[in-house]
């Protein structure tokens, strides 16, 4: 009660989060806070944060309590697939048999789960339509 009951909450440590009071009104002992990000989160960089929230009263000596909150970052499709080679060239002999393997291509995607699933296809000029095919799953 009184001055000793005034409580302040903060996020401890070096994490991209902060607490912001819901409003400046209300008693200091029952203040509500929003947890906000301070920078954009990136699933590929950090998949999970453990946030330590510290509540400190205004007594002398000040007393405190700590609670942990786990935040799991959810991946979104924010990375385009990348081929292992930016330019691909192949020399292929004439008089080949149908279905001869010309080359394999490989790409990767830094996202996870269904966001990283790749489907390969060929964009062909009308004059070469039907000459080439690609395995949509493996390249």
ABEGO torsion letter per residue (X at the ends): XEAAABBBBBBBEBBBBBBBBABABEBAAABBBBBBBABBBBAAABABBBBBBBBBBABOBBBBBBBBBBBBBBBBBABBBBBABABBBBBBBBGBBBGBBABBBBBBBABBEAAABBBBBBBBBAAABGABBBBAAAX
